[in-house]
């Protein structure tokens, strides 16, 4: 198959990004791999959709470092192709990275992804599902038992009142964002820094305040979920614990959090089961759940990361399992004679 990865930019890709891990696994299984960025689509006057794609060289790679080096070199070739020449389009961009500097690019993935779906390309995650999940408000659509007490507002007094109901304090962060940027802990409504925190976070739009969970001091669990169920291979789960750096409430790798092994528990599997029906309904093929105790703090639907660390720690190639699932979906599409929608096929 020919698989295309839609990313924010080629130059910002890194060897240990999850997208690079997927590209390595796809190449190892003999597939053609190309990359697309937000400015690469062309909808022509005859209603055909084309894309200027960057092709990885037609050779095998043993490590993510060598694949990334080839991606950034003149070994790649660029060509403009009809979108129907792509079998699978995997949307792996982070809209929040473009929202401020390139706002026109933020929704390019779901927008052109829909057009690709209409032309017979398998697109994951399903573009309509991604549109629903474009910010942290998406979490509020899941069962109350699966999420912490939350308030979404731009009103400081509303936030103060909410903080007053949370004896352990709250975590406050932008509704739209990633990577641990502008994430703060507030201990109470009279915290001396609350005005400064409010100003910093509210500049990015709406804010979400979540009741603080003391277990978060030990970090959160990043669990990959594929086709609605925890990603598993050889009896192991694609999960890790992200431990915050000393003096920090954030466990994100971007914020110098540390990745450590985690033992899967019935509590973690139970909370993943709570969100399974909606993930399937929305056609979200691959997501990352950030879990503390029996609550999900975030659902990462665009660019869940950390898979390289998980594969390295556990000695299991979960990326190959993901690529094999995509292969199976293409086989199922042929067998269904077009009777399966993209959203249905994305999570089968």
C-alpha positions as MATLAB code, in Angstrom:
seq = 'XXXXXXXXXXXXXXXXXXXXXXXXXXXXXXXXXXXXXXXXXXXXXXXXXXXXXXXXXXXXXXXXXXXXXXXXXXXXXXXXXXXXXXXXXXXXXXXXXXXXXXXXXXXXXXXXXXXXXXXXXXXXXXXXXXXXXXXXXXXXXXXXXXXXXXXXXXXXXXXXXXXXXXXXXXXXXXXXXXXXXXXXXXXXXXXXXXXXXXXXXXXXXXXXXXXXXXXXXXXXXXXXXXXXXXXXXXXXXXXXXXXXXXXXXXXXXXXXXXXXXXXXXXXXXXXXXXXXXXXXXXXXXXXXXXXXXXXXXXXXXXXXXXXXXXXXXXXXXXXXXXXXXXXXXXXXXXXXXXXXXXXXXXXX';
ca = [
       0.000    0.000    0.000;
       0.954    3.632   -0.276;
       0.591    5.457    3.022;
       0.811    9.224    3.411;
       1.460   10.976    6.711;
      -0.021   14.451    7.064;
       2.240   16.528    9.359;
       2.687   20.194   10.301;
       6.036   20.474    8.523;
       8.822   18.222    7.305;
      11.637   20.156    8.996;
       9.966   19.861   12.413;
       9.728   16.071   12.311;
      12.086   14.239   14.687;
      13.541   10.711   14.829;
      11.564    9.627   17.886;
       8.239   11.094   16.846;
       5.485    8.509   16.686;
       4.955    9.370   13.018;
       8.577    8.405   12.286;
       8.057    5.112   14.121;
       5.014    4.389   11.957;
       6.923    5.276    8.793;
       9.729    2.887    9.775;
       7.250    0.067   10.404;
       5.483    0.707    7.095;
       8.760    0.633    5.170;
       9.767   -2.581    6.952;
       6.567   -4.198    5.667;
       7.336   -3.167    2.090;
       4.990   -0.204    1.762;
       5.573    3.098    0.007;
       5.673    6.066    2.374;
       5.192    9.747    1.647;
       4.574   12.933    3.620;
       2.083   15.761    3.066;
       1.943   19.169    4.779;
      -0.938   21.701    5.000;
       0.112   23.669    1.904;
       0.433   20.645   -0.378;
      -3.167   20.045   -1.504;
      -4.677   21.194   -4.803;
      -8.366   20.913   -5.688;
      -8.487   21.391   -9.463;
     -11.302   22.795  -11.539;
     -12.252   19.307  -12.708;
     -12.911   18.443   -9.024;
      -9.900   16.144   -8.747;
      -7.869   16.416   -5.561;
      -4.094   16.352   -5.898;
      -1.240   16.604   -3.419;
       2.430   17.445   -3.686;
       3.955   14.560   -1.734;
       7.473   13.993   -0.455;
       8.457   10.368   -1.044;
      10.867    8.483    1.157;
      13.552    6.676   -0.855;
      12.768    3.181   -2.064;
      15.011    1.326    0.364;
      14.799   -0.243    3.785;
      15.719    1.389    7.077;
      16.789   -0.205   10.334;
      16.473    2.748   12.719;
      14.291    5.801   13.101;
      17.431    7.939   13.024;
      18.409    6.793    9.523;
      14.856    7.170    8.232;
      14.652   10.687    9.630;
      18.014   11.567    8.101;
      16.751   10.400    4.703;
      13.532   12.399    5.172;
      15.547   15.564    5.682;
      17.962   14.876    2.795;
      17.969   15.145   -0.992;
      17.269   11.388   -1.146;
      13.577   12.248   -1.073;
      11.639   12.982   -4.248;
       8.674   15.291   -4.623;
       5.825   14.732   -7.057;
       2.252   15.884   -7.498;
      -0.183   12.983   -7.564;
      -3.919   12.408   -7.649;
      -5.074   11.699   -4.096;
      -6.538    8.384   -5.290;
      -2.975    7.112   -5.726;
      -2.772    7.050   -1.921;
      -4.300    4.083   -0.125;
      -4.120    5.409    3.442;
      -3.895    9.012    4.613;
      -2.930    9.248    8.279;
      -3.655   12.667    9.743;
      -0.832   13.322   12.217;
      -0.637   17.108   12.489;
      -1.081   19.154   15.673;
      -3.538   22.011   14.918;
      -2.476   23.942   18.029;
       1.024   24.383   16.595;
      -0.397   26.279   13.614;
      -3.251   28.112   15.329;
      -1.222   31.228   16.149;
       1.333   31.517   13.329;
      -0.514   29.727   10.496;
      -4.219   29.736   11.420;
      -5.174   28.791    7.862;
      -3.317   25.475    8.339;
      -4.905   24.415   11.606;
      -7.937   22.704   10.045;
      -6.352   21.669    6.749;
      -6.166   18.027    7.821;
      -9.870   17.394    8.497;
     -10.881   19.721    5.644;
      -8.879   18.038    2.893;
      -9.208   14.697    4.651;
     -12.952   14.808    3.994;
     -12.297   15.440    0.315;
      -9.906   12.478    0.253;
     -12.552   10.274    1.885;
     -15.048   11.304   -0.808;
     -12.546   10.110   -3.409;
     -12.087    6.671   -1.883;
      -8.994    7.121    0.314;
      -8.954    5.500    3.759;
      -8.355    8.415    6.141;
      -7.509    7.889    9.815;
      -8.478    9.231   12.184;
     -11.824    9.902   10.504;
     -11.868   13.619    9.563;
     -15.367   14.227   10.931;
     -14.360   12.610   14.204;
     -11.274   14.806   14.376;
     -13.388   17.890   13.785;
     -15.467   16.960   16.832;
     -12.337   16.435   18.927;
     -10.390   19.540   17.987;
      -9.918   20.695   21.598;
     -10.244   19.546   25.207;
     -13.991   20.212   25.178;
     -14.279   16.813   23.490;
     -13.575   15.073   26.794;
     -16.799   16.478   28.249;
     -18.809   14.300   25.870;
     -17.634   11.114   27.601;
     -19.245    9.515   30.675;
     -18.907   11.645   33.812;
     -17.360    8.706   35.649;
     -14.383    8.783   33.258;
     -13.363   12.420   33.757;
     -12.475   14.783   36.596;
     -14.699   17.638   37.729;
     -14.204   20.426   35.177;
     -15.187   23.964   34.319;
     -14.729   25.656   30.937;
     -14.860   29.440   30.929;
     -13.138   32.743   30.196;
     -14.628   34.357   33.294;
     -12.251   34.726   36.238;
     -15.042   34.856   38.837;
     -16.539   31.636   37.496;
     -13.132   30.007   37.805;
     -12.664   31.349   41.347;
     -16.047   29.891   42.346;
     -15.125   26.532   40.833;
     -11.754   26.486   42.592;
     -13.569   27.101   45.867;
     -15.411   23.773   45.387;
     -12.195   21.811   44.852;
     -10.409   21.143   48.175;
      -7.259   19.846   46.456;
      -7.019   22.795   44.055;
      -7.263   22.747   40.274;
      -5.179   22.418   37.154;
      -5.902   25.184   34.675;
      -4.861   25.094   31.012;
      -5.948   26.339   27.570;
      -8.907   24.554   26.034;
      -6.915   24.421   22.802;
      -3.292   23.407   23.230;
      -0.761   20.626   23.627;
       2.684   19.816   24.946;
       2.064   21.137   28.448;
       2.117   24.809   27.438;
       0.494   27.178   29.948;
      -0.536   24.465   32.397;
      -0.710   25.651   36.007;
      -1.831   24.391   39.411;
      -3.893   26.720   41.594;
      -4.279   25.740   45.237;
      -7.253   27.956   46.098;
      -9.399   30.900   44.990;
      -7.140   33.347   46.843;
      -3.884   32.095   45.313;
      -1.596   35.115   44.897;
      -0.730   34.184   41.312;
      -4.273   33.593   40.061;
      -4.559   36.878   38.171;
      -1.262   36.372   36.354;
      -2.161   32.769   35.532;
      -5.562   33.859   34.264;
      -3.985   36.486   31.996;
      -1.445   34.044   30.573;
      -3.911   31.242   29.873;
      -6.880   33.341   28.746;
      -4.814   34.899   25.957;
      -5.164   31.575   24.149;
      -8.960   31.582   24.422;
     -11.205   29.522   26.641;
      -9.697   27.794   29.655;
     -10.454   24.466   31.254;
     -10.065   24.041   34.999;
      -9.954   20.456   36.307;
     -10.103   19.331   39.907;
      -6.583   18.360   40.949;
      -5.995   14.679   41.598;
      -3.239   14.018   44.173;
      -2.212   10.874   42.301;
      -1.057   13.162   39.481;
       2.065   13.916   41.535;
       3.251   10.438   40.515;
       2.570   11.205   36.855;
      -0.074   10.090   34.396;
      -0.392    7.006   32.221;
      -0.298    7.433   28.446;
      -2.242    4.528   26.970;
      -2.600    4.018   23.227;
      -6.029    2.858   22.119;
      -6.525    1.405   18.621;
      -9.899    0.516   17.126;
     -11.497    1.384   20.463;
      -9.438   -1.005   22.591;
      -6.045   -0.712   24.332;
      -3.240   -1.406   21.862;
      -1.794   -4.776   22.794;
       0.842   -7.116   21.378;
       2.513  -10.229   22.790;
       0.571   -9.836   26.018;
       1.873   -6.297   26.589;
       0.079   -2.975   26.389;
       1.267    0.145   24.598;
       1.470    2.310   27.699;
       3.926    4.213   29.846;
       3.902    6.402   32.910;
       5.011   10.008   32.444;
       6.558   11.305   35.646;
       6.780   15.098   36.083;
      10.140   16.763   36.530;
      10.865   17.932   40.073;
       8.857   21.041   40.904;
       6.569   20.714   37.870;
       2.918   19.665   37.639;
       3.232   18.723   33.967;
       4.210   15.225   32.912;
       4.522   15.960   29.172;
       7.740   14.885   27.505;
       8.005   18.426   26.102;
       8.092   19.628   29.711;
      10.966   17.265   30.602;
       8.723   14.581   32.029;
      10.315   11.148   32.383;
       8.941    8.026   30.740;
       8.924    4.906   32.909;
       7.370    1.458   32.693;
       3.813    1.060   33.921;
       1.944   -2.043   35.000;
      -1.481   -2.305   33.442;
      -4.276   -2.474   36.029;
      -7.963   -3.323   35.984;
      -8.632    0.317   36.939;
      -6.892    1.627   33.812;
      -8.573   -0.922   31.553;
     -11.966   -0.095   33.070;
     -11.681    3.616   32.325;
     -10.550    2.818   28.768;
     -13.653    0.665   28.380;
     -15.850    3.584   29.472;
     -14.727    5.684   26.507;
     -14.652    2.874   23.940;
     -18.207    3.333   22.557;
     -17.739    7.011   21.707;
     -14.274    6.491   20.213;
     -15.766    3.873   17.907;
     -18.804    6.000   17.101;
     -16.552    8.908   16.103;
     -14.195    6.798   13.955;
     -11.087    7.527   16.037;
      -8.682    4.796   14.955;
      -5.738    5.677   17.178;
      -5.768    7.903   20.253;
      -3.696    8.454   23.363;
      -5.464    8.495   26.728;
      -3.821   10.387   29.602;
      -5.046    8.685   32.756;
      -4.635    9.416   36.455;
      -6.242    6.895   38.775;
      -9.656    6.154   37.320;
     -10.002    9.422   35.391;
      -8.949   10.558   31.928;
      -7.347   13.997   31.907;
      -7.031   14.293   28.128;
      -7.765   12.378   24.956;
      -5.088   12.995   22.325;
      -6.592   12.392   18.899;
      -4.255   14.234   16.522;
      -0.655   13.400   17.412;
      -0.473   11.098   20.436;
       3.221   10.613   21.126;
       5.495    8.394   23.155;
       5.246    5.213   21.096;
       8.994    5.070   20.449;
       9.677    5.062   24.200;
       7.036    2.397   24.772;
       8.440    0.115   22.048;
      11.980    0.647   23.343;
      11.124   -0.068   26.986;
       8.967   -3.104   26.312;
      10.867   -4.551   23.370;
       7.628   -4.813   21.389;
       6.957   -3.373   17.936;
       3.535   -1.830   18.516;
       4.008    0.304   15.400;
       3.959   -2.817   13.234;
       0.670   -3.808   14.849;
      -0.793   -0.439   13.845;
       0.395   -0.806   10.245;
      -0.967   -4.361   10.102;
      -4.349   -3.049   11.213;
      -4.330   -0.564    8.325;
      -3.488   -3.374    5.907;
      -6.454   -5.351    7.214;
      -8.756   -2.366    6.763;
      -7.845   -2.117    3.083;
      -8.617   -5.818    2.677;
     -11.951   -5.324    4.419;
     -12.781   -2.390    2.159;
     -12.267   -4.571   -0.910;
     -14.380   -7.326    0.601;
     -17.203   -4.958    1.538;
     -17.478   -3.627   -2.039;
     -17.657   -0.078   -0.733;
     -20.476   -0.710    1.751;
     -18.430    0.448    4.736;
     -18.123    4.171    5.441;
     -14.743    5.652    6.297;
     -15.861    6.162    9.887;
     -16.951    2.529   10.207;
     -13.825    1.178    8.545;
     -11.548    3.370   10.658;
     -12.333    1.443   13.822;
     -12.952   -2.118   12.577;
];
